[in-house]
Amino acid sequence: MRTQVGIIGAGPAGLMLSQLLHLNGIENVVLERQTRDYCEERIRAGVLEQGTVELIREAQIADRMEQLKMVHDGIALTFDGQYRHISFQELTGKGVTIWGQTQIVRDLIKARTDAGGPVLFEAENVSIHDFDTDSPRIRFRHNDEDQELQCDFIAGCDGFHGVSRASIPADRIKTFERVYPFGWLGMLCETPPVSEEVVYSHSERGYALFSMRSPTLSRLYIQCAPDENPDDWPDDRLWEELKLRGGEQVASRLQTGPSIEKSVAPLRSFVAEPLRHGSLFLAGDACHIVPPTGAKGLNLAMADIRILYRAFVEHYKSANSDPLASYSDTCLKRIWNAQRFSWWMTSLLHLFPDASPYERRVQLSELNYVTSSQAAMTALAENYVGLPFD
């Protein structure tokens, strides 16, 4: 097989890159080790920055989003018996869009398959070869046959545990990581949200988040041990904990119901740099992870793809390879801004097991300051709605 860009990973980053390249006449093939059903059913993020919304429109998959999206003008923070609202519209003139990553992936898969784009699900034993040359290759097994994909470039969009970053020699890549001493236990349920906007709660019992995927579908989280077993949290126990952590105003609005899905996600911050290694380009979770507290993971991946696809277009349409050469440096500026904000939001809202009484008081003071100072609220709002993509 021969193509221009070989893409490893059919998550939102790989599929978005494939669709945008296709619309610009650049041939590509996507390899994914999981089944199509698995990719379309994964429950993931749902808060979109304006730059991500614009990229979805540019990819010509925005019809369902425009019909079903929810637009939020701010967030609420609860702590120490208080309920504080921060208006992004008043502070920045912008808001955020609620549209689940699951829906984006479904729309991208449909767009690629409708166009006859080669997305090879259940591709096994994927390996990368000769990425330091002008003729990189990807070997894999599909439909019980060993195959090889020859290409000009490889885009590694296969996540934190994928083969792309693992193929780079350790002495050529530098990693930065912080593992947090807690995780998130998440529950999806067919109940109306407690508020028209996302509510972040800090309490003596730990952090909680009250989010949504639609007006009738809630996504709820509590801080937990990173190795927590979801089976230890029957619905009644989890609903009671959410009420205790959310405070009186949230608890009075909370409508309970049976869960559809529960899972635990450990939290970490991670960056691998550089993002380019010869003909191999890393994007999305393959090169960076942020804790979900700041709603930056999907948006950061989409920012990578916006820069990468435009660089490929410049290379093929204008014989200008400068944007490809600067891809890593350009992305890393935004990546580290998002790392800082996600780390700050996580530190602000979670209960750290080794925190001293002094540190707990400072944390509450910081929450009071953030929700009462115009300058502090503006800084939070600017980062949350998203810094400019360029």
Rosetta blueprint (number, residue, H / E / L):
1 M L
2 R E
3 T L
4 Q L
5 V E
6 G E
7 I E
8 I E
9 G L
10 A L
11 G L
12 P H
13 A H
14 G H
15 L H
16 M H
17 L H
18 S H
19 Q H
20 L H
21 L H
22 H H
23 L H
24 N L
25 G L
26 I L
27 E L
28 N E
29 V E
30 V E
31 L E
32 E L
33 R L
34 Q L
35 T L
36 R H
37 D H
38 Y H
39 C H
40 E H
41 E H
42 R L
43 I L
44 R L
45 A L
46 G L
47 V E
48 L E
49 E L
50 Q H
51 G H
52 T H
53 V H
54 E H
55 L H
56 I H
57 R H
58 E H
59 A L
60 Q L
61 I L
62 A L
63 D H
64 R H
65 M H
66 E H
67 Q H
68 L H
69 K L
70 M E
71 V E
72 H E
73 D L
74 G E
75 I E
76 A E
77 L E
78 T E
79 F E
80 D L
81 G L
82 Q E
83 Y E
84 R E
85 H E
86 I E
87 S E
88 F H
89 Q H
90 E H
91 L H
92 T H
93 G L
94 K L
95 G L
96 V E
97 T E
98 I E
99 W L
100 G L
101 Q H
102 T H
103 Q H
104 I H
105 V H
106 R H
107 D H
108 L H
109 I H
110 K H
111 A H
112 R H
113 T H
114 D H
115 A L
116 G L
117 G L
118 P L
119 V E
120 L E
121 F L
122 E L
123 A L
124 E E
125 N E
126 V E
127 S E
128 I E
129 H E
130 D L
131 F L
132 D L
133 T L
134 D L
135 S L
136 P L
137 R E
138 I E
139 R E
140 F E
141 R E
142 H E
143 N L
144 D L
145 E E
146 D E
147 Q E
148 E E
149 L E
150 Q E
151 C L
152 D L
153 F E
154 I E
155 A E
156 G E
157 C L
158 D L
159 G L
160 F L
161 H L
162 G L
163 V H
164 S H
165 R H
166 A H
167 S L
168 I L
169 P L
170 A H
171 D H
172 R H
173 I L
174 K E
175 T E
176 F E
177 E E
178 R E
179 V E
180 Y E
181 P E
182 F E
183 G E
184 W E
185 L E
186 G E
187 M E
188 L E
189 C E
190 E L
191 T L
192 P L
193 P L
194 V L
195 S L
196 E L
197 E L
198 V L
199 V E
200 Y E
201 S E
202 H E
203 S L
204 E L
205 R L
206 G L
207 Y L
208 A E
209 L E
210 F E
211 S E
212 M E
213 R E
214 S E
215 P L
216 T L
217 L E
218 S E
219 R E
220 L E
221 Y E
222 I E
223 Q E
224 C E
225 A L
226 P L
227 D L
228 E L
229 N L
230 P H
231 D H
232 D H
233 W L
234 P L
235 D H
236 D H
237 R H
238 L H
239 W H
240 E H
241 E H
242 L H
243 K H
244 L H
245 R H
246 G H
247 G L
248 E H
249 Q H
250 V H
251 A H
252 S L
253 R L
254 L L
255 Q L
256 T L
257 G L
258 P L
259 S E
260 I E
261 E E
262 K E
263 S E
264 V E
265 A E
266 P E
267 L E
268 R E
269 S E
270 F E
271 V E
272 A E
273 E E
274 P L
275 L L
276 R E
277 H E
278 G L
279 S L
280 L E
281 F E
282 L E
283 A L
284 G H
285 D H
286 A H
287 C L
288 H E
289 I E
290 V L
291 P L
292 P H
293 T H
294 G H
295 A L
296 K L
297 G H
298 L H
299 N H
300 L H
301 A H
302 M H
303 A H
304 D H
305 I H
306 R H
307 I H
308 L H
309 Y H
310 R H
311 A H
312 F H
313 V H
314 E H
315 H H
316 Y H
317 K H
318 S H
319 A L
320 N L
321 S L
322 D H
323 P H
324 L H
325 A H
326 S L
327 Y H
328 S H
329 D H
330 T H
331 C H
332 L H
333 K H
334 R H
335 I H
336 W H
337 N H
338 A H
339 Q H
340 R H
341 F H
342 S H
343 W H
344 W H
345 M H
346 T H
347 S H
348 L H
349 L H
350 H L
351 L L
352 F L
353 P L
354 D L
355 A L
356 S L
357 P H
358 Y H
359 E H
360 R H
361 R H
362 V H
363 Q H
364 L H
365 S H
366 E H
367 L H
368 N H
369 Y H
370 V H
371 T L
372 S L
373 S L
374 Q H
375 A H
376 A H
377 M H
378 T H
379 A H
380 L H
381 A H
382 E H
383 N H
384 Y H
385 V H
386 G L
387 L L
388 P L
389 F L
390 D L
